[in-house]
Amino acid sequence: MSATAPDAPSGRATADLEADVIIVGAGPAGSAAACHMASAGLDVLLLEKTSFPREKVCGDGLTPRAVKQLAALGVPFDGDGWIRNRGLRIIGGGVRLELPWPELASYPGFGLVRTRYDFDLILAERARACGAKLLERTNVREPLVDERTGRVQGVVATGPDGEQVRYRAPLVVAADGNASRLSVALGIRKRDDRPMGVAVRTYFDSPRHDDDYLESWLELWDDTGGRRTLLPGYGWVFGVGDGTCNVGLGILNSTSAFQEVDYRSLLKRWTQSMPEEWGFTEENRRGGVRGAALPMGFNRTPHYSRGLMLVGDAGGMVNPFNGEGIAYALEAGAIAADVAVQALSRPTVQTRERTLMRYPDVLRDAYGGYYTLGRYFVKMIGNPEFMKYATRYGLPQRTLMRFALKMLANLTEPSHGDAMDRVINGMSRMAPTS
C-alpha cells in the first residue's frame, strides 16, 4: 500500500493512505467483499470501528445459502464452535412440524449456528489472509468528496489513538450497517415504502443447546393495552452447541402495534411461557436482552452513487420473508467484488464508471423480484386474520409447508429444479424489480 504526505487535516493527523478499494465495516458483507477483492489482486483497506471479537445482535443461525458462501470464501466450519442443523422446526396453530432443508445441487443440505461474537472475527481474519489490510478501532466519520466532481475519493477516519486520517481510493464500499453514515452523508436515505423489522435476543443456559433443528414460532401474542394481538413476526430458539440457546423474536412494521410493543418485555413474557425444563428463566439468562433493526427489501437505494457502493444492511438487503441478513450480506459482498474487479481493470474513468453503474442492476436481477414478493408477504402477515387462518389451515399441510420453506428461505435450483422450484423462480421473475 502506498502512502503520501500532503497537508494534514486539523487535529492529530497522519499522512494519507491509498488503496484500490476502501471498505468501511468488517461485518459479513464488508469482510466477504474484502476477501473476494483481495483474492483477485486488488489492494484493499478494510476499516472497522470496533475491535474483535465483538458482540452483534443476531439469531446466529446460518441457512444453506450462507453455508454456500462460507465454503466459497474458504472458511472451515467443521471445528469447535460450529453446530450443524438439519432444517427448520415450525410451531404454530397447535402444530409442530419439522422440515429438513431441501436436497439441492446448488446448496448444501445443512445449516449452521455460530455466535456473532467471533463469527465476524473469523471472516475478518479470512479477509486478512486473502491479502486485505484490516484496521480495527478506526472510526470512519465522513466520506472524502472531490469538490469539483462531487465524487467520493476516500474517507476521513479517527484512528485508535485519536489521530485523524484520510484514506484515499477510487472506490469506497459502505458496509457500515443499518445507520450507514456514509450513505446518509451522500443523501442516500432509507425508503419509507420498504419493510423494516426489529429483532431482540438473549442467551439462556439450556439442555436444548444441541438441538439439530432451528426452531421458529409463528404465533407471537401481545397483551399490551388490555387486548390480545397477534403480531406479524416470529420467535426463534437456536441451539448454539456450547450449553446455551439463542432465543429471540422479530417483529415487522406492517401493523399499527409495531410502535407500541415493548419488545424486551414481550420476549420475557414469551420465554416465561416455555416449559420450565427448557431453562429459559432469568436465573439461566446469560447476558442482556439486546435489539437491532432489520433493514429489508432494498430499503436504501441507489446501491451505487458517485464512487460509493452499498452492501449488506447499509443497502437494506435483509430478506423480507424470514429476516435473514447474513447470507445476503455475504452474497452482496461477492457481487460487489466482481463488479469492482471488472471496473478497476478498465483503462479510463468513463469505462470504470460505466461498469460500476451496473452494480444496482446486477442486484435487482439477483433479488429484485424475490424481494418484491417478500414485501407483498410482509403486508399479508400484517393482517391478524390472515395470520390466524394461515397458521390454522396452512401448517398441517406438509407439502404446502415444504413449498413455503423453499420460498421463505430462497432455496431453489436456479434451473432444472422440481415443480416447486419452477413456480417460485417463475414468480420471482414475473414480479416487478423496483
HELIX and SHEET records of a PDB file:
HELIX    1   1 PRO A   28  SER A   39  1                                  12    
HELIX    2   2 PRO A   64  LEU A   73  1                                  10    
HELIX    3   3 ARG A  116  ALA A  129  1                                  14    
HELIX    4   4 ARG A  181  ALA A  185  1                                   5    
HELIX    5   5 THR A  224  GLY A  226  5                                   3    
HELIX    6   6 SER A  256  GLN A  259  5                                   4    
HELIX    7   7 TYR A  263  GLN A  272  1                                  10    
HELIX    8   8 GLU A  276  TRP A  278  5                                   3    
HELIX    9   9 GLU A  282  ASN A  284  5                                   3    
HELIX   10  10 GLY A  312  GLY A  315  5                                   4    
HELIX   11  11 ILE A  326  LEU A  344  1                                  19    
HELIX   12  12 VAL A  349  LEU A  356  1                                   8    
HELIX   13  13 TYR A  359  LEU A  363  1                                   5    
HELIX   14  14 ARG A  364  GLY A  368  3                                   5    
HELIX   15  15 GLY A  369  ILE A  381  1                                  13    
HELIX   16  16 PRO A  384  TYR A  389  1                                   6    
HELIX   17  17 ALA A  390  GLY A  394  3                                   5    
HELIX   18  18 ARG A  398  ALA A  409  1                                  12    
HELIX   19  19 ALA A  419  MET A  430  1                                  12    
SHEET    1   A 4 LEU A  17  GLU A  18  0                                        
SHEET    2   A 4 GLN A 164  ARG A 168  1                                        
SHEET    3   A 4 VAL A 152  THR A 158 -1                                        
SHEET    4   A 4 ASN A 139  VAL A 145 -1                                        
SHEET    1   B 6 LYS A 133  LEU A 135  0                                        
SHEET    2   B 6 VAL A  44  LEU A  47  1                                        
SHEET    3   B 6 VAL A  21  VAL A  24  1                                        
SHEET    4   B 6 LEU A 171  ALA A 174  1                                        
SHEET    5   B 6 LEU A 308  LEU A 310  1                                        
SHEET    6   B 6 TYR A 304  SER A 305 -1                                        
SHEET    1   C 3 GLY A  61  LEU A  62  0                                        
SHEET    2   C 3 GLY A 111  VAL A 113 -1                                        
SHEET    3   C 3 ILE A  83  ASN A  85 -1                                        
SHEET    1   D 7 VAL A  95  PRO A 100  0                                        
SHEET    2   D 7 GLY A  87  GLY A  92 -1                                        
SHEET    3   D 7 TYR A 213  TRP A 217  1                                        
SHEET    4   D 7 GLY A 233  GLY A 239 -1                                        
SHEET    5   D 7 THR A 244  LEU A 252 -1                                        
SHEET    6   D 7 MET A 196  ASP A 205 -1                                        
SHEET    7   D 7 ARG A 285  PRO A 295 -1                                        
SHEET    1   E 2 LEU A 220  ASP A 222  0                                        
SHEET    2   E 2 THR A 229  LEU A 231 -1                                        
END                                                                             
